[in-house]
Structures are given as C-alpha cells and as structure tokens.
C-alpha cells in the first residue's frame, strides 16, 4: 500500500512533535518537583483578558480552553477530510478502523467503571477511552520499514475515529450546566457557518471570524468551548479532487506546525506538572489508578482486537495489507497511549480536585509509557523482516 503525500507529512510532523512532547513532559515534571514549582503555578494562575466582556481567565484556562480549541479544529479538519476523500471515505476502507475504535473506547470505559463504580472517581470513565495521535504515531514511525505502511495508516485512521468519539463524549457527558441563551446564539453562528459552506464561500477568514464568536458563546453556554473547533472544522469547504487544494486542506496545512510544535507542547508543559509527593504512588494502587492503567493498557488492547476480530470474521472488514494479528496486537497497545486527550478528560472529570487530577495524570503517564514500550517491542518482534520502502 502506498503512502499518500498527506500521510508522509502527517507521520513526519507527528514523529517530530512526539519528541518535543516528551521533552516538555520531562521539563514540566522537573519544574513541578523543584523550587520553581510555586512560581510556575503562580504564572499559570495569572489572569489575562477583559472583565468588561466576561473574558478574563488564568493562563492555564486560556491554554486548555483557548489554544486547545485550535487543536480540536485541526482534529476536526483531519476527520472531515478523511471522511470525504481519505481512508474513511469508503466503507471498505473505514470499516476496520471504525470497528476497532469503537471497541477501543467501549472496553476501556467498561474496565474503568468496573474498578470505580459508586466511588468518587466514577466520573472519570472517559479517561481511558482516548488515544494520543502524536505520541502513538511517533512510536510507530520510529520503527521505520519494520512495520508495513498499511498498519501505520490503520493506526492513524483509528486514532482519528477515536478522537471523534472523545469529542462526542466531552460534548455530551462533560457539560455541567447549560445556559440556553448562549447556546441558542451558538446554534445561530453554527447555522451561519454551514450557510457559508452551502454557498461555497471559500475565503477562510469568513469562517474564522464567526468561529471566534462561536467559541465565546459556547464558552459561556456551559458546553466545553473546544467543541467550537470541531463545528468550525466541519463547516470549512473541501472537495474530493486532488487537482486543486481546498480551503480545508489549506487551513489544515497552516495549522499543523503551530499545533504540533506550539499548542500541544504548551498543553503538556502546563498539565503534566505532577508533584511526586509521599502519596502519589498510592494513586497507582487506588481504584482510580488501576482503572486508568488497566483501561488504557489492557482495555485498548482487548477492545481493538476483539472488535477487529468480529469485523473480520463477519467479513465486514479484512486485515490491513501485509499485516498479521501480531501487528494488530502492537497497534492495540500503542492505542493505549492516552496522554493529551486522557489528561484533558481527567481535568474535565475532576474539576477543582487537584489531588485527584494529579493521581489521574500520574496513572495516565505510567499507562502511556507502559503501552508505548510494550507496543514498540511487540511490533519490533512481529516484523520478522524489514519491509522495503514504499513510495
């Protein structure tokens, strides 16, 4: 299977950004456990904005609710393009990653719930459902030609569908209170965006300006503001032709660098500042930690491969070209690298509960490291020979 120009760029950017993310995680952990910890937290708590229009928030909120909207915009653009002209555009191509992603979301959530039903941690069931695109693709890219291109594409498509599921979970289940006036304004702006699409308006600026207002109204409606990025993404025009680059592809290409090399590293730097206190290790043996680790490492592995097996046995799908079930086991493990999305959902699950957030972050970190190491080893061993480079 040949790699498209898009996928070549996609893997290259994710491999590089994955390395930067690791650096930012280590930097954040060092700061959190040094004398600079308090100063760093005070910086993140510093408020910026305008009181007059009720838009004054700590720097950490601007990163998590503001800059991460741009991250979700890029994810939304990738999902839409894949649905229209990419790996998810036909049932034959899309069926296996879709079935695998569904299993990779349901089984981890079930495992977490079995550990935490009826406890103070029960609201965190969405944490192990997520897959971190940048880290997972960075790991598989490090294997080079030992892994068939079809497996790389399968993992990318699976992660994209997984992100769509995480977005829906955030929108539906992690909204606490609805302010209907602002929500109606958000609906109005959304309708305007799709009217622009209907009339084939191609100037991206005509979408970005209403998109900013959509973010503001959604933020005040109670629904997490990052959903504005996805709505905006699905309104951006695209086409099925590769002859002329579409507005969607232009914006996607523009956003890849700032998202991969600025926004995601800033998110990692801001949100992995875990202080290794005396009680932090207890979080790994609590039902919270065990639910997250078992959900990400075992739940993803079982869910992805079980649902894939069912889809293949029922002849709805087939294994990716030149791949085997040992490759699928490796992919199932790499999908357990939750990191960015898992931490994001943990922050939503346990608002104002800093101690629980830190325990959840630490469990996510341990699970993601374990999944990446074991997944890498499984994929390395499963490839008995090096694959010739495929253009």
Residue pairs with C-beta under 8 A, 6 or more apart in sequence:
1 148
1 149
1 150
1 153
1 320
1 321
1 322
1 390
2 149
2 390
2 391
3 11
3 149
3 152
3 153
3 390
3 391
4 86
6 86
7 152
7 153
7 156
9 256
10 137
10 156
11 137
11 141
11 152
11 156
12 141
13 256
13 257
13 260
14 133
14 134
14 137
14 138
14 141
14 260
15 137
15 138
15 141
15 142
16 138
16 260
16 261
17 134
17 138
17 260
17 261
17 264
17 265
18 134
18 135
18 137
18 138
18 139
18 141
19 138
20 260
20 261
20 265
21 134
21 135
21 138
21 264
21 265
21 268
21 339
21 340
23 265
24 265
24 266
24 268
24 269
24 272
25 268
25 272
25 365
27 269
28 268
28 269
28 270
28 271
28 272
28 273
28 274
29 272
29 273
29 274
29 276
31 37
31 40
31 273
32 40
32 272
32 273
32 274
32 275
32 276
33 275
33 276
37 273
37 275
40 273
41 273
43 59
44 58
44 59
44 60
44 270
45 58
45 59
45 60
46 58
46 59
47 56
47 57
47 58
47 59
48 56
48 57
48 58
48 59
48 62
49 55
49 56
49 57
49 62
50 56
54 220
55 216
57 65
60 270
60 271
63 266
63 267
63 270
64 267
64 270
64 271
64 344
64 347
65 219
65 224
65 225
65 226
66 215
66 225
67 263
67 266
67 267
68 226
68 229
68 263
68 267
68 344
69 215
69 225
69 226
69 228
69 229
70 229
70 255
70 258
70 259
70 263
71 226
71 229
71 259
71 263
71 264
71 267
72 167
72 226
72 227
72 228
72 229
72 230
72 233
73 211
73 229
73 230
73 232
73 233
73 255
74 229
74 233
74 252
74 255
74 256
74 259
75 133
75 160
75 163
75 164
75 167
75 229
75 230
75 233
76 167
76 229
76 230
76 231
76 232
76 233
76 234
77 233
77 236
77 248
77 251
77 252
77 255
78 160
78 252
79 88
79 160
79 161
79 163
79 164
79 230
79 233
80 233
80 234
80 236
80 238
80 248
81 238
81 248
81 249
81 252
82 88
82 89
82 157
82 160
83 89
84 238
84 239
84 240
85 238
85 239
85 240
85 242
86 157
87 93
87 94
87 97
87 153
87 156
87 157
88 94
88 97
88 98
88 157
88 160
88 161
89 240
92 317
93 157
94 157
95 311
95 316
95 317
96 154
96 308
96 311
96 312
96 317
96 318
96 319
96 320
97 154
97 157
97 158
97 160
97 161
98 161
99 307
99 308
99 310
99 311
99 316
99 317
100 154
100 158
100 303
100 304
100 305
100 307
100 308
100 311
101 158
101 161
101 162
101 165
101 304
102 161
102 165
102 307
103 302
103 303
103 304
103 305
103 306
103 307
103 308
104 129
104 131
104 158
104 162
104 299
104 300
104 303
104 304
104 307
104 332
104 335
105 129
105 162
105 165
105 166
105 303
106 303
107 299
107 300
107 302
107 303
107 306
108 128
108 129
108 295
108 296
108 299
108 300
108 303
109 125
109 126
109 128
109 129
109 295
109 299
110 299
111 128
111 291
111 294
111 295
111 298
111 299
112 124
112 125
112 127
112 128
112 291
112 292
112 294
112 295
112 299
113 122
113 125
113 291
114 291
115 287
115 288
115 290
115 291
115 294
116 122
116 124
116 125
116 287
116 288
116 291
119 287
119 288
120 356
121 286
121 287
121 288
121 291
121 356
123 349
123 350
124 288
124 291
124 292
124 345
124 346
124 349
124 350
124 360
126 166
126 169
126 170
126 173
126 174
126 345
126 348
126 349
127 292
127 295
127 338
127 342
127 345
127 346
127 349
127 360
127 364
128 291
128 292
128 294
128 295
128 296
128 299
128 300
128 338
128 342
128 367
129 162
129 165
129 166
129 169
129 295
129 345
130 162
130 163
130 166
130 338
130 340
130 341
130 342
130 344
130 345
131 158
131 159
131 162
131 163
131 300
131 335
131 336
131 337
131 338
131 341
132 159
132 337
132 338
132 339
132 340
132 341
132 342
132 368
133 156
133 159
133 160
133 163
134 260
134 264
134 340
135 337
135 339
135 340
135 368
135 372
136 155
136 159
136 334
136 335
136 337
136 372
137 152
137 155
137 156
137 159
139 334
139 337
139 372
139 375
139 376
140 147
140 151
140 152
140 155
140 331
140 334
140 379
141 152
142 376
143 376
143 379
143 380
143 383
144 386
145 386
145 387
145 388
145 389
146 379
146 380
146 383
146 386
146 387
147 327
147 330
147 379
147 383
147 387
148 320
148 321
148 322
148 323
148 327
148 387
149 387
149 390
150 320
150 321
150 322
150 323
151 320
151 323
151 327
151 330
151 331
151 379
153 320
154 320
154 323
154 331
155 331
155 334
155 335
158 304
158 331
158 335
159 335
162 335
163 341
166 341
166 345
167 227
167 230
169 345
170 224
170 226
170 227
170 344
170 345
170 348
171 223
171 224
171 227
174 224
174 345
174 348
174 349
175 222
175 223
175 224
176 222
177 222
178 221
178 222
178 223
179 220
179 221
179 222
180 221
182 217
182 218
182 220
182 221
182 222
183 217
183 218
183 221
183 222
183 223
185 217
185 221
186 214
186 217
186 218
186 221
186 223
186 228
189 210
189 213
189 214
189 217
190 214
190 231
190 235
192 210
193 207
193 210
193 211
193 214
193 231
193 232
193 235
194 235
196 206
196 207
196 210
196 235
197 235
197 236
197 237
200 237
201 207
201 237
202 237
202 247
203 247
204 236
204 247
204 250
204 251
207 232
207 235
207 236
207 247
208 232
211 228
211 229
211 232
214 228
214 231
214 232
215 225
215 228
215 229
218 224
218 225
218 227
218 228
219 225
219 228
224 348
233 248
236 247
236 248
236 251
237 246
237 247
237 248
238 246
238 247
238 248
238 249
239 246
264 340
267 340
267 343
267 344
268 339
268 340
271 343
271 344
271 347
271 361
272 343
272 361
272 365
274 280
274 358
274 361
274 362
274 365
275 358
279 355
280 358
280 359
280 362
282 359
283 289
283 358
283 359
283 360
283 362
283 363
284 290
284 293
284 362
284 363
284 366
286 359
288 356
288 359
288 360
288 363
289 359
289 360
289 362
289 363
289 366
292 338
292 342
292 360
292 363
292 364
292 367
293 363
293 366
293 367
293 370
295 367
296 336
296 337
296 338
296 342
296 364
296 367
296 368
296 371
297 333
297 336
297 367
297 370
297 371
297 374
299 336
300 332
300 333
300 335
300 336
300 371
301 329
301 332
301 333
301 335
301 336
302 332
303 332
304 328
304 331
304 332
304 335
305 325
305 328
305 329
305 332
308 317
308 328
311 317
312 318
312 319
319 325
319 328
320 327
322 387
324 382
326 378
326 381
326 382
327 379
327 382
327 383
329 378
329 382
330 375
330 376
330 378
330 379
330 382
331 375
331 379
332 375
333 371
333 374
333 375
333 378
334 371
334 372
334 375
334 376
334 379
335 371
336 367
336 368
336 370
336 371
336 375
337 368
337 371
337 372
337 375
338 364
338 367
338 368
339 364
339 365
339 368
342 364
342 368
343 360
343 361
343 364
346 357
346 360
346 361
346 364
347 357
349 360
350 356
350 357
350 360
